[in-house]
Amino acid sequence: MAALPFSTICRHSNSSLHSNSKSSFTGFSQRNNIGHLFLIRKCSSRRVVRKLCVKNVASDKKQEQNEPLTEQETLDKFVPDSASIAASIKYHAEFTPSFSPEKFQLSKAFYATAESVRDSLIINWNATYEYYERMNVKQAYYMSMEYLQGRALLNAIGNLQLSGPYSEALRKLGHNLENVANQEPDAALGNGGLGRLASCFLDSLATLNYPAWGYGLRYKYGLFKQLITKDGQEEVAESWLEMGNPWEIPRNDVSYPVKFYGEITSGPDGRKEWIGGENIMAVAYDVPIPGYKTRTTINLRLWSTKVSPEEFDLRAYNAGDHDKAYTALKNAEKICYVLYPGDESIEGKTLRLKQQYTLCSASLQDIIARFEKRSGKAIDWDTFPDKVVVQMNDTHPTLCIPELIRILMDVKGLSWDKAWEITKRTVAYTNHTVLPEALEKWSLKLLQDLLPRHVEIIRKTDEVFIHEIISEYGMNDLDLLDQKLRKMRILENIELPNSVVELINSSIEIPDTDPIEERDVIDTDIKATEEKEEEAEAKEVEEDEDEVGKEEPEEDDGEEEPSVEEDTEKKTTWTFKVDSKQPKMVRMANLCVVGGFSVNGVAEIHSEIVKQEVFNDFYEMWPEKFQNKTNGVTPRRWIRFCNPDLSKIITKWIGTEDWVTDIEKLAILRKFADNEDLQSEWMESKRRNKIKVASFIKERTGYDVSSNAMFDVQVKRIHEYKRQLLNILGIVYRYKKMKEMSDEERKQSFVPRVCIFGGKAFATYVQAKRIVKFITDVGATINHDPEIGDLLKVVFVPDYNVSVAEMLIPGSELSQHISTAGMEASGTSNMKFAMNGCLLIGTLDGANVEIREEVGEDNFFLFGARAHEISTLRKERAEGKFVADPRFEEVKAYVRSGVFGSYNYEELIGSLEGNEGYGRADYFLVGKDFPSYLDCQDAIDIAYRDQKRWTRMSILNTAGSYKFSSDRTIHQYARDIWRIQPLFLP
């Protein structure tokens, strides 16, 4: 493992420094891959050098004989003690300072501690990198726009098995490890489940010793920091990099050019060249990712953007035109300012596309450079897919496909056929959504302007794919062919390539002409016939001349069926109609499916929807491409480190801590579910975690909540399909019923609850922000109602992130995963809650389906319509057949009564009404599922009153969560998609 192998012995030497020293600091330095400890003492009267020598605690004899340590011994045999760790922390506090030297305060202690840990990570990172290069095995490269890392300190020292020594070292220095760790800001590199999944995958890849790297962007401000005010959500810039990031390692020697705009020319050899335009540089920042109980430390390489100094217009600056001088610099830097910049404007769309291309281009250049380095002089490009696999995490990295083709053709000189075949064997695609708006489409014009060479490649890819479609379905049924082309093409609403039109028209059979009847004719008949034909031809010419200059009749711009026409020469032609009123688009998801060798969903039900609905035509054509990989989360961060109290109980009853890496052992808990001793310990652990949550809520929101109430939590991105609106309307109905009862009736009818919300609404998502405002208004009313007291509280925790989740999840008792069935791809927070013994209420959606199967139907609170019913229910709504439950009408009227303040919620409530129209007709079926949801909540109250039953259900949730480890998911990716093997460092 990656331990720092030092203990200290102080000896004197003849060298001198001034005496009367005020302080001394020891730390680690690196020389010839062997760490050395040193002490510097400042003196005032005479020079004395106090030299600290290294003592090899694993082999005193070798050290006495002055035999050199091998790298193997350095890395494997030495474990740092608290004294050497304290020395390292003190060294970094003085010699790698981010703070002034006066005081060793908490913030300074965090950075010094993190830099000390980073020393260990770098040793292991270097060893891992060098070994991978030497062994030259196939590696997986995970490409994602998001990595929701969370705090790294406790995770890193936990993985290194150094929690005890670091805790003791900080105590010696006057600090508590937990307090120091709380100084770390969350890395603002992601937002939701997509980014958290990517981070869990990196943890599992390192822990399981798979050769892999992650690639992403180094966002300066991330998404945004969420403030909750009287007006609801407000966004301000995230400041996570303000004091620097102690985990990242700038690689100023690793940078690649990235180009935008410009034009395409052909060289004398026919090779295309992309010239002119805007040029930037992508610079690498590496973040070591340690595995658990292993030396393997893989890399997350993040790209930052800049321009060369030559791009700074010094002449304009000196002339006072500062804006012009900074233009190139600003254009480059802003690419990595914000995660998901608003895309309502063309500038916002352009910036998003620049981000995606920067990630793809820089990462592929880096991957190819490493491939060439490992290959030596004899580069065989046919072996590239045998050494490299690129996993695209959703459609954001789609440009990997045309970019890889571009590099192989334009830079490396390969033919189209060769580049296309290599790409199709290299790239794989994970689909994360069935929402149409999330299946990215980009304007062809925007792509053409920004990435002209890539549009050429995409057009060629589309043309090649169309020929595949024709080969698959033939040309006998042109209506069927037209349907397939409209659904499957990469280019949407764009004319067919000439080669396709010619192929189809050449295959259309010319109708048989009437047989010629033979009969006797005389010369006068022939002459008369010829004269009539000449007259007819002359008349046609006159009519044609009259038509010249007349305006053509306007074509119908609506989507039409293909037409088959006959010209005057009896030739039959086929045309593919496009709608000139609709934009011409590039469908990125279709490009992913066409250009990748694998397409996977992220839960069983989601993967079936992908195959049967989202990409059904592709699935019929290439069934072998499609598979399922149910998501998972790392049990290290999401049980072992965030819930140490529960972890100790699990270890005690299972009899081993091996469950942390062999999570199937959690199933052993099932046989103890009825054991009263375990139940007692389990309840006490939950109680202690709830007390922490109550204290946290008080600190963050000012609200006092009772730890004796049920903690009911819904934390996730705010979106209409996730139905936070259903949750809060259920709370409003509960509150209304409470207000109609006496105090005694309320206590008999309702279990006390603290309803906790958390999550960010995208800055331009107006309806989602209305939901946040509504939740906070409801909370402000209920929480200050003296009649209700502790029987019901509603709390919105601001700026939800990984660290907040690590606090809330261990203390949660009920978690809501209530999306409209068929709309949540998987979800991963449901897995985290189940692992921590939290019961779930949810629909049969995403991973809920599999969680319910594993934990047992009796231990999951199910409600709502099923996925296969949704389209029919929406159709019935459109036809005006939906009849709302009286309770739903009652709660809407109560909201409109103004009980929750003067804010006008008509737009929000109105979205649940009507039968059609944008923002109307209750598209997400809140009204349909509302009565089922209320009935389910009543069943939850009944279950919670029986604490023995509830605790048994809680234990069985943890025991049944073993399937949802990201270790299992990564093993499946490695085996079924990436075809990579674990590589253990010697």
N, C-alpha and C positions, 0 to 999 in steps of 0.2 A: 504494500500500500504506500501511499504518498506521504510518508511521515518525514518530518524534519529531524535528522538523527543526532541531536546534540544535547549534551549536558556540559557543564562548565567547570574548569579548574583554573584558578587564578594564579599566575606566576609572574615574577618580576624579570625585567631585562635591564640591560645597561643603558638603553635609550632613555631619554628624559624629556619630560614636559614640565610646565609650571605646576607647582603644588598648590595647596589651598583650593582644591577643586570644589565647585559648587554642585556639580551633578555628574553622573556617569550614565552612559547608555550602552547597552549591548544589543547586538542584532545579528542578522544572518546576511552574509554576502555570498556570492557565487564565484567559484574559481575552479575551472576544470571539472565542472559537474559535481564538485564536492562542496557542501556548505561549510563555511567557517564562521566561528563566533569571534567577535572582537569587541574590545572595550576601549573607549577613548576617555581619558581623564584629563581635565584641564587644570593646570597648576599655575601658581603665581610666582614662586620663588626659585624653584629649581626644576629641571626637566627630568621627569621620570616616566618611563613607559611601562604601563601594566599590560602585559600581554596575556590574553586568554587563549589557552590551547584547547584542542578538541579531544575529548575522551570518548572512545568507542565503547559504550557500555555493553555492547554485544560481544566484543572481542578485545579485552584488555591486553591480552598477550600480543596480538598483532600490532596494537597501537604502541606498545612499549618497544617493539622491534622496529618501529617506524616504517612498517610496511604500508605501501599506499593502499587506500581503499578503492575498491572497484565501484563502478556505478551501481552494479547489482547490489552490493552490500549497502551502499549509501541509501538506496531507495527501499530496500526490503527489510533490513535488519534493525534499523534504528527508529525508535519512537520518541518524540520530544517530550520532555517533562514540563511541568508548569513553570519552572524557573527559566528554562531556555525560551519558552514561549513568551514569558513576561519580558525577557531581555529583547526578544525580537520586536515586540510591540513598542517598547521604549525606544528602540533604534528607529523604527519607522516614524514615531512621533517627532523625532528630532531631525532625521535626515531625509525623509520623503514627506515633508510637511505640506498639508493643505491649510494649516491654521497657524496663527502666530504662536510663539513659544511660551507665553506666560503661564498658561494653565492647561492642565490635562483634563479638560472637561469631557462630557459624554460624547459630544459630536466628534471631537478630536480622537477620543478613545475608539470610536467606531472605525474611523478611517485608518488609524494605525493598526487596529486589529484585523481589518479586512485586508490590508496590504501584507500583513504577516501571513494570513491564510493564503493569499495569492502566491506567495513564495513557494508554498508546497504545491499549489496547483500548477505553477509553471514548470516545476521539476517533472511532474507527471505528464503534463501536456507535451513537453519536449520529448520525453521518452515515448509517448504514444505516437506522436507525429513521426518521429524517426523510424519507429518500428513499422508503421504502416507503409512508409516510403520504401523501406528495405524489403518488406515482404511483397509489396506490389499486388495486393489482393483487390478484389472488386469492392468498391465503396459506394455507399448510398449517400446522396446529397439531398437534404430536405430543404425545399424552397418555400418560404412563407413570408407574407407581408407582415405577419404579427408573431410576436413571442411574448406572452404574458408571463414573465419570469417570476415576479414577486421578489421578496427580499432573498438575498443569497447567503448571508453570513451563517445563520443557523443550519441551513441546508448543506452548505459546504463543509462546515466542521463536523456535522453529523455524518455526512458521507465519508469523511476522512477518519471517522471514529475518534475525534479529538474533542468532543464536547466537554468531557470532564477536565482535561488539562487546561483548556481555554477558560473554562469557568473559574478554576482555581487561580490561574494566572491573573485574570482580571480582578479577582478578590484581593490578591496581593497588591494590585495597583489601585485599589480603592473603588472598584466599580463592580456592578452586577452584570453578568452576561446578558440576561434578558433585557435590562435597561439599555445596554450598549446596542444590542441588536435592533431595538425599537427606534434607534436613530437613523436607520437605513431607509431611504425613500424607495418606493417601488419603482422599478425600471418601467418607464412609460413607452414600452415597445409593442403594446397590444391593447385590446379592448375586451373581447369576450371569449367564448369557448374555443374559437378557432386558434387564437394565440395561446390559450392555456393548454390546449391539446398539444400544440407544437412543442411547448416547453416540457410537458410530461414525456413526450416521445424522446426528447434529447436525454432526459434523465434515465429513461429505460435503456436507450441505446448504449449509454456509457456503462450503466450497471451490468448489462448483459454482454458487454465487451464486443459489440458489433462495430465494425469500421464504418464510421459515418461522420458527416459534418452537417451543420445547419447554416443556412444563409438567410440574411434579412437586411433591413435598413436601420440605421442608427438615427432614430427620430430625436430631434432636439427638444421638442415639446410634447411629443406623443399625441394622444387624442385631445384631451383637455382635463383640467381639474374642475370637478363639479362642486358648485356652491349651491346650497339650498337656502333661499331667501323667501320673503313674503310673496314674491312674484313667481316662485317655483324654482326651476333649475336655471342657474347662470353658469356660463363657461368662462374660465380664465386659463391662461397658458400654464401648462405643467412645468414645474421647475426642478425636475429630478436631476438634471445635469449641472445645476447651479454651482454646486460645490465639487464637481468632478465625479467621476465614476471609478472607484478603486478597483473594480473587477476587470475593466477593459484594458487591453494592451494595444496601444496604437502601433500599427505596422506601416510606418511611413514609406517603407521600401516596397510595399505591396499596393500598387495602384494600377488602374486600367482606364483607357480612354473610353468615353461614351459619347455618341454623336446624336444630334437631333437635326431635323430639317435637311437642307442641302439638296443635291441632285445626283442622279445616277448616270455614269458614263461607262462606256465599254473600252477596255484596253485593246492593244493590238492582238493579244492572244484570245480575245473574246471574253475575258473575265470582267465581271462588273465591278465598278469602283464607285464608292459612295464618297462624294467630295463636298467641300463647302459646309455651310450650316453652322450650328452651334456646338462647340466642343467643351466637355467638362471632364473632370477626373473623379473616379470613384476610389476612395482610400479605405483600406481595411482596418477595422478595429476588432480584435479577437477577445472573446469571452470564454474562458475555460469552463467546461461542464464536467464536474467530477462524477464518477460512478460510485455506488455504495459498496463499501468493502472490496474495492478493486483499485488497482493503480490506473486503470484506463480513464483518461481524461480527454474527452473529445472537444470539439471547437464549435462555437457559434460565431461565425464571421459576419459582422455587420458593416455595411457600406455607408460612408459619409461622402458628401460631394463638395467639390471645390473646383477652382480653375487655376491654371498656372499663373505665376506673377506677371507674365507677359500680357495676360488678358486685362490687367489693370491699366486703364488709360491715364497714364501719368500726365500727359499733355493736357487732357481735358480737366484733370484735377487742379493742376496749377493755373489753368485759365478760369477757375472758379465754377466750372460745370461739373459739380461733384456727383450729381445723379448719373450723368453719362459715364463718369469714371467708374462708378460702382456697378454699372448695369450687369456686366458679365458675372461679376462676383455674386451679386444678389440672385441672379437667375440660377446659378449653380447651387448656392447654399440653400435656397428655399425648397429645393426638391426634398430635402430631409428635415424640414422643419416640423411638419404635422402629419400624423397618421390620419388617412382618409380626409384630405381637405375637402371642403364643400364643393360639390360639382354641379351646382345650379348654373354657373356661368361657364362660358367656353374656356376661360382662364383656369377655372377649377378643374374642368375635365382634362385640359392639357397637362396640368400639374400632376394629376393622378396617373395619367398615362406615362408621363416622364418617370414617376416613381417606379412603376411596374417595369418599365424597360430598363431602368438603371439596375434594379435588382437582378433581372435576367441576364443582361449583358455582362456586367461585372462578374457575376458568379460563374457564368459559363466560360468567360475568358480565364478565370482562375482555375476552374476545373480542367480545362484543356491544357493550360500551362503545366499543371501538376501531372497530367497524363503524359505529356511529352517528356517531362523531366524523368518520370519513372521509366519511360520507354527507351530512353537513350537515343542513339542515332537512328536506329532502325524502327521507325514509327509505322505501325501497321494499323491504319484507321479502321479496318474491319474488326479489330479487337476492342475498339472503344466501348461498345455496349457490354463487353465481357469484363470491363474494369470500372465502368461508370453506370450508375442508374440515378436519374433525377426524378424526385417525387414532387409534383406540384400540389401544394396545399390549397385547394380550391382553384378558381379561374384566374386569380390575380397574377400568377406567374406564367400565363399562357404564352406570352411572347418568347418563352424559352424555345418553343418549337421553331418559329421562323428565324430566331436569332442563331440557334445551333446550325440550321441549314445555311444561313448567311456566312457564318464563320468558316464552316467546312468548304463552302464553294468559293467565296470571294477571297478568303484569307489563306486557306490551306490548299486551294486548287482542285478540290474534288468535283466530280460531275454531279448534276442534279440527281440522277438515279442513285448514286452512291450516298450522297448526303441525305437524301430522303429515307433510304433504307436504314442508315445508321440512326437517324433521329427516331424513327418509328420503333426501334429496338431499345432506345435509351430512356425515353420519357414516359412517366406514368402519372395518372390524374386521380386525385381524390375529390369527389363531389360532396359538398357540405350542405346543399340546400335544394329545395324544390320550389322556392319562391321565384317567380319569373323575373322580378327586378334584380335578383341576386345572380341570375345566370347572365353574366356580363355581355353586353353588346357595346361596340364602339362605332362611332361614325366613321364611315369609310373616308370621308373627306378629311377628318381630323387625323386619322392614321396616315393618309396619303401625304399630308403636309408635314407631319412630325417624323414619320418613319417611311420614307418613300421606297426604300429597298425592301422593306418587310412587306409592303403591300404587293409588290411584284411577286414575292415568294408566296404570300397568302393566295393571290390569284392563281398562281401555278398549282398550289396545293388543292385549291377548290376545283380546278379543272381536272386534275388527276383523279380526285375523288368522284367527280361526276361520272367519269368514264367507268369507275368501279361500280357505281350505282347502276349504270346502263348495263354493264356486264352481268350484274346480279339479277336485274329485273327484266332485261330485254326491252324491246321497243314495239312489241305487238300491241300492248295496252298503253297508249300515250296518256290517257287520263291518270292511270296509276303512276306512270313515270313522273308526270307533272307533280302529283301529290308528294311523292318521295323527294323530289328535288326541292320543293318548297319547304319541307320539314327538315331535311338533312343537310342541305348545302351550308358551307361555312359563310358564304356571302348571302345576305338577305336582301331581296328586292333589287337584284342586280342582273343585268342581261347575261345570258349564257355565253360562254366563249365560242368563237367561230368554229373551232374544231368540233364542238359538241353539236352545234346547229347543223353543220354540214354532214356529220355522221348520221344524225337522226333523219334529215331530209333525204339523204341518199338511200336510206333503208325503207322509206315509205313507198308502198306499191302504187304504181300509176294505174288508175281504173281502166279496165278493158274497154276498147272502143267498139262500136257497133260493127258487126261483120259487113264486108262490102258485098253488095248484091250485084252480080254480073247480069248485064242486060245489053241488048243491041241498041246502039244510039247512032244517029246520023250527024253529019258535020254541022248542020244548022242548029241542032240541039246543043252541041258543044259550044258553038260560037255564042248562042244566047246565054248559056250558063256563065261563060267567061265574062260577058258584058255585065251581067247582074253582079258578079263578084267584084268587078272593078268599080261599079257604082257604089257598092256597099263599103269598099275600102276607102273611097274618096270621102264618103259621108263620115266615116269614123275619124279620118284625119281632121276634117273641119270641126267635129265635136271636140277633139283633143285640143285643137288650137284655141277654141273658145274657153276651155277650162284653165289655160295657163294664166297665172296671176290670181285666180280665185282662191279664197281661203279654204284650206282643207277642213272638213268637218272634224270637230273636236272629238277625240277618242274618250271612251269611258276610262277613267283613271282607277276605278275600283279593281280589286284583284279579280282576274278573269281566268277562266279555263283556257288551256292552250288551244289555239285555233289551227285547223288544217284547211288550207285554201288551195284552189286550183287556179292557175293562171291561164292566159289565152292559149298557151302552147300545151295545155293539159298537164303541166308539171305541178305536183302537189308539194306545198311547203308547210312547215310547222313552226309556230312562233311561241316563245315563252313570254307571257305578258308581265310587265312590271308596272307598279303604281307610281307615277311621277310625283304624286302628292305626298308619298311616304318616303322617309329617309332611307338611304342606302347604308346598310350596317354590316359589321363583321361580328359573327356569333362566336364568342370566345370558347364557350362550352363545347360547341360542335367541333371547333378546331382542336380542343383537348382530346376529344374522343377519336377524331380521325388521326391525329398525329401521335397519340400515345399507344402503348402496347397493353395498358391495363387501365380499367376504370373501376373504382370501388366506391360504394356507399359506406356509411359509418354506423349503421345499425341494421338489423335484419329487416325491419319493416321499411326503413328508408331505402335500402338496396333493392327491395322488391318494387318500390315506387319508381326508383331510377330505371329499372329494367322494363316495367310494365307501362309507365306513363312518360316520364321525363325524356328518356332516350330509347323508347320502345323500338323505333325504326332501326336504330343502330344495334340494339340488342338482337333483333331478328337477323340482322346481317352478320354480326360478329358476337355470338353468344359467349365465345371463349374469352372475350376481353373483360367481361363483367364479373365482379365478385363482391363479397361483403367483408368488411373489416370493422367489427363493432369497436367503438372507441373505448378507451380506458384512461385511468388516471394513476399517477405514481403513488403507491402506498407509503413511500418514504415521507414525502411532504404531507400527504393528506391523511395519514394516521400517525405514523411514527413520530414525526417532528411537531405537527400542529396539535396533537392530542397525546402528550406523553403519559398522562394519567391513565387513559383508556389502554394505551399500548402496554403498560405494565400489567394491567389486568389480563389482557389477551395473552401475553407471554406466560404469565403465571398459570393460567388454566390450560393453555395448549401444551405447555411444558418446554417450549423452545422459542427463541426469537427468530428462528428461520423463516417465519411467516412474512417477514419484511421483504424477502426476495422470493419466497415460495408461498405466495399468498393463498394458494389452494388449501393450505393448512388452516385457514380461518374456518373452514367447514367443520373442523373438530368441535367448535363451540356449540354446534347444534345439540350434541349429546348432553351438554350442561345447561341448556336453556331453561330447564325447570328447577335447577339447583338454587335453593334459597340463598346460599352464601354468595354465589356468583351474582344473583339478582341484587342482593344488598350492596355489593361492591360496585356493581354497574350503576345503580341509582345514585350512589354517593358520588361517583365520578361525574355523572351528568350534573348533579347539583352544584359541585364545585365549578364546573365549566359555566353553568348558568350565572353564578355569582360574578364571574369574570365578565361575561357578556353584559350583565346589568351595569357594572361599573363602566364598561366601555361605552354603553349607550348614554349614560349620564355625562361622560366626558365629551362625547361627540355631539350630542343633541340637547343636553340639559334636562332631558326627561328622566324622571325617576320611575323605574319599573320594578315590579315584584318578581323575585326569582322563584317564587312559589307558583307563579302562573305558567301555563303552557307557552313555550316559545315557538311561535308559528312563523316561518320564514319563507320569503320569496325574494331571492337575490339573483338577478340576471339582467342582461341588456333590456331596456324598456322598448317593447315593440307590441303592436296590436295583436300579433298572432300569439305572443307569449301570454297574453291575457291577464296582465296585472289589473286591467279594468274589471274583469270578472271577480277577482279576489277582493278588490276594494268595494265593489258593489255588494258582495256578500257580507262584508264587514258593516257596510251602511245598513243593510237589512237587519243584521244582528243588533246593531245599536238601536234601530227604530223599535224593534221588539222589546229590547230592554227598557226603553223609555216608556213603553206602554204598561210595564209591570211595576208592582211594588218591589221594594228592596228585597223582601224575603223571596218573592217569586223569582226575581232575577237570579239570586244565588242558587236556587233549586234547579233552575232551567239551564243555566249556562256555566261552563267551565271557564275560570279566569284565563284570559289569553293576552299575550303580548305579540302583536302582529308586526313583523319587521319586514321592511322593504329595502332594497338597495339595487342600484343599477343606473346606468347613464342612458339618456335619450340622445340620439344623434342631434347635433346642433340645429339642423334644418328640418328635423322631423317634428312638425308642429303638433300633430295629434299625440305623439308620444310625450311631448313636453306638457301637453294639457293633462295627461294622465298623472305625471309627476306632481303637477300643481294640485290636482284633485286629491291625491293621496295625502299631501302635506296639509291641505285645508281640512280634510276629514280628521287627520290626526290632531290638528290644533283645536278642533271643536271637542272631540271625544276626550282628549287627554286633560282638558281643563273642566270637564263636567264632574262636579263633586258627587252627583248622584251615582255615577258609574264607578268612580274610584279605580281600584286595581282590577276590577272585573274585565276591563277592556282597555288596552292601550294600542296606539298605532304609531309606529316610528319609521321614519325614512332616514336611513343612514347615508350621509353624503359621501360622494367620491368613493364608491364601492370599488375595491381592487382585491388583489390576491391576499394582502395582509389583513384586510377586513374579513375576507372569507375565512382565513385561518383562525380568526377570533370567533366568528359567529357559528361556524359549522359544528365544532365540538359541543357547543351548548344548545344546539337546536333539537327540538323534539318532533316537530312536524315541518315538512318542507313541501312547497307547492310547485308542481311541474304540470301545468294545466293548459298547455298550448292546444290550439285547435288540432284535432287528430289529423295526422298526415302532413303536418307543416313543420314540425321540428325534426331535423335530420337525426340527431342523436341526443344531444345534451350530455354534459359531463358533470355538472354540479349535482345532478341527481345521484350519480355514482359516489361522489364525495360525501354527500349526506348519508347515504345508505351505509357506507363504510364506517361512519361514526355513530351508527346506531340510531339514526333519525328515520322516523317513519315518513312515507311519501303519500301525498294525495296527488292523483294525476289521471290524465287520459291515457288511452292506449296509443301513445305516440312516441316516436324515437326509441331511445333505449329503455323507456319505461316498460315497454313490452317485455324485454328480456329480464329487467330487474324484477318485475313481478313474477316471472317464471322461476327465478332463482331463489328469491326470498320467500316465496309462497303466496298464493292468492289471498290467503287470510291475513297476511301481514302487509298488505298494500291497499290503500283506499282508492278505489276505482270509481270513476263517474264519466258521463259524457258520451257523445256520439262517437261511432267508430269511423276509421279512415274511409272505408268503402261507402259510407253513407253520406259523406260530405257533399259530393256533387249533386246528389238527389235533393238534399236539404236546401242547397242554394237555389236549385231550380224551382223547388216548391215556394221558396221565398219570393223569387222573381215573379211567380205566377199568382202571388197574393194569397197563398194557401196557409201561410204560417199564422198560428194563433198563439199569442204570448201567454205565458203563465201569469195569473193575477199577481203573484208576488213580484214578478219582473216589472209589471206596470206600476205596482205600488212603490218600488224602490226608485224608479225613475221620477215619479211624481214627488217623492220625498227630497230628492236632490234638487229638483226644480223649485222647491218651496223656499230655498234660500237658507236652509238651516246651517249650511257650511260656509256662509259668507256671501259677499256681494258679487263675487266673480261670476261671470256669465258662462255657464257650462252647457249652453244650448248646442254648440257645435259638437261637443263631446257626446252628449246624450243623443243628439240627433243622428249621429253616425250609426246608432243602433236601431234606427227606425226607417220606414219606407221600404219599398220593394226593389228599387234599382237606383243606379246613379253612383258616381264616384264619391266615396266618403259617406255612403248611406247603405241601407239594406243589411246592416250587421253581417258583413262578409265573414267575420271570424266566429260567428254563431255564439256570441255571448248569451243572447236571449234564449236560444235553444237549449244550451247546457245549464242555464241558471238554476232551474228547479232541481235537476240531478245533483248539481254542486251543493245546494243547500241541504238536500237530504243526506249527502255524504258527510257534510260537516256535522250534522246531528249525530251520525254514527261515530264520528271521531270523538265528540264530547262523551258519549257513552263509554267508549273504549278507554278514554283517558282517566275516567273516574276509577277504573279498576287498574291500579298501578302495577299490580303483579302481572296482569295480562299484558299491559303496555310494555313493561320491561322485558318480558319474554319475546314480544314482537320486535323490540329493539335489538335484542341479542341475535335474533334470527335474521334481521336485516344485515348486521355486520357479518354474520356467518355466511350469508348468501351472496355477499358482494365480491367474492373472490374472483369471479369471472371478469370483473370490470377493472382489472389492473392493466395499465399500459404495457406492462411486461408481456402479458399474453398477446396484446395487440401487435406489439413490435415483433415478437416471435413469428406471428402470422404474416406480417409484411415481409419479414426477412425470408421466410420460407416460400411464400406463394407469389410474391411480386418481385422483390429485389434480388432474390437468389444469392444472398450473402451469408457468410458463416462467421461465427464468433472468432475473434482473434485475441488470444490471451498473451499479454506481455510476459516475457520470460523473467 
